């Protein structure tokens, strides 16, 4: 330290402190660079994982859609088969009910002495046959 006209000056060797300052600056710069690189790496990893998750979710959606289509088709066939079965049962029951009704009707009509359609048809045939015979006899009588 020296005094010049009442002023105090420090005579310090700058070079003495320059090397340690450079070392501290390098350490600080390296620490900042390290922190920035960690941040950039974390951002890149986050982006990569987000993209993987996006792709997996898209694949999952496609898979779920495909499964939904298969199940829908399977259920549709099951329902169609069930409807077909029920329609067949209804046709069978309708046929049986018709047969039963016809037999019951014939039984009731025969008990009250009402002729059946077969009886009426037989009578119609007999009437036609008799009409022909009567016509034949009349023709023979007119010729005689």
C-alpha positions in Angstrom: 0.0 0.0 0.0 1.3 3.4 -0.8 0.2 7.0 -0.3 0.2 9.5 -3.0 -1.0 13.1 -2.4 -3.3 11.8 0.3 -4.6 9.0 -1.7 -4.3 5.4 -0.7 -3.7 2.9 -3.5 -3.4 -0.8 -3.4 -0.6 -2.3 -5.2 -1.9 -5.7 -5.9 -0.6 -8.0 -8.3 -3.5 -8.8 -10.6 -1.8 -11.8 -12.0 -1.7 -13.3 -8.6 -5.5 -13.4 -8.5 -6.1 -13.9 -12.2 -5.3 -17.6 -12.2 -7.6 -18.5 -9.3 -10.4 -16.2 -10.8 -10.1 -18.1 -14.2 -10.4 -21.4 -12.3 -13.5 -20.2 -10.4 -15.0 -18.8 -13.7 -14.4 -22.2 -15.4 -16.0 -24.1 -12.5 -19.0 -21.7 -12.6 -19.2 -22.0 -16.4 -19.0 -25.8 -16.2 -21.7 -25.9 -13.4 -24.0 -23.7 -15.5 -23.3 -25.8 -18.6 -24.0 -29.0 -16.6 -27.3 -27.6 -15.3 -28.3 -26.5 -18.9 -27.4 -29.9 -20.3 -29.4 -31.7 -17.6 -32.4 -29.5 -18.4 -32.1 -30.1 -22.2 -31.6 -33.8 -21.6 -34.7 -33.9 -19.3 -36.7 -32.0 -21.9 -35.6 -34.5 -24.6 -36.4 -37.5 -22.4 -39.8 -36.0 -21.6 -40.6 -35.5 -25.2 -39.4 -39.0 -26.1 -41.5 -40.6 -23.4 -44.5 -38.4 -24.3 -44.2 -39.6 -27.9 -43.9 -43.2 -26.8 -47.0 -42.8 -24.6 -48.8 -41.1 -27.5 -48.0 -44.0 -29.9 -48.9 -46.6 -27.2 -52.2 -44.9 -26.6 -52.9 -44.8 -30.4 -52.1 -48.5 -30.7 -54.4 -49.2 -27.7 -57.2 -47.2 -29.3 -56.8 -49.1 -32.6 -56.7 -52.4 -30.7 -59.8 -51.5 -28.7 -61.7 -50.5 -31.8 -60.8 -53.8 -33.4 -61.9 -55.7 -30.4 -65.1 -53.7 -30.3 -65.8 -54.5 -34.0 -65.2 -58.2 -33.3 -67.5 -58.3 -30.3 -70.2 -56.3 -32.1 -70.1 -58.8 -35.0 -70.1 -61.7 -32.6 -73.1 -60.3 -30.7 -74.9 -59.5 -34.0 -74.5 -63.2 -35.0 -75.7 -64.4 -31.7 -78.8 -62.1 -31.8 -79.5 -63.2 -35.4 -79.2 -66.9 -34.4 -81.5 -66.3 -31.4 -84.1 -64.5 -33.6 -83.9 -67.3 -36.2 -84.5 -69.9 -33.4 -87.4 -68.0 -32.0 -89.0 -67.5 -35.4 -88.7 -71.3 -36.0 -90.2 -72.0 -32.7 -93.1 -69.6 -33.4 -93.7 -71.2 -36.8 -93.7 -74.6 -35.3 -96.1 -73.5 -32.5 -98.3 -71.8 -35.0 -98.5 -74.9 -37.1 -99.3 -77.1 -34.1 -101.8 -74.6 -32.8 -103.5 -74.6 -36.3 -103.6 -78.4 -36.4 -105.0 -78.5 -32.8 -107.6 -75.9 -33.7 -108.6 -77.8 -36.8 -108.9 -81.1 -34.9 -110.8 -79.4 -32.1 -113.1 -77.6 -34.6 -113.8 -80.9 -36.4 -114.6 -82.6 -33.1 -116.9 -79.8 -32.0 -118.7 -79.7 -35.4 -119.1 -83.4 -35.5 -120.7 -83.3 -32.0 -123.2 -80.7 -33.1 -123.9 -82.6 -36.4 -122.4 -79.9 -38.6 -120.8 -81.3 -41.7 -117.1 -80.8 -42.3 -115.7 -79.4 -45.5 -114.8 -83.0 -46.6 -118.4 -84.1 -45.9 -119.7 -81.2 -48.0 -117.3 -82.0 -50.8 -118.4 -85.6 -50.8 -122.0 -84.5 -50.9 -121.3 -82.2 -53.8 -119.7 -85.1 -55.7 -122.7 -87.3 -55.0 -125.1 -84.5 -56.1 -123.1 -84.0 -59.3 -123.2 -87.7 -60.0 -126.9 -87.9 -59.3 -127.5 -84.8 -61.6 -125.7 -86.6 -64.4 -127.8 -89.7 -63.9 -131.0 -87.8 -63.7 -130.1 -85.9 -66.9 -129.3 -89.2 -68.6 -132.6 -90.7 -67.5 -134.5 -87.6 -68.8 -132.7 -87.8 -72.1 -133.6 -91.4 -72.5 -137.3 -90.7 -71.6 -137.5 -87.8 -74.1 -136.0 -90.1 -76.8 -138.5 -92.8 -76.1 
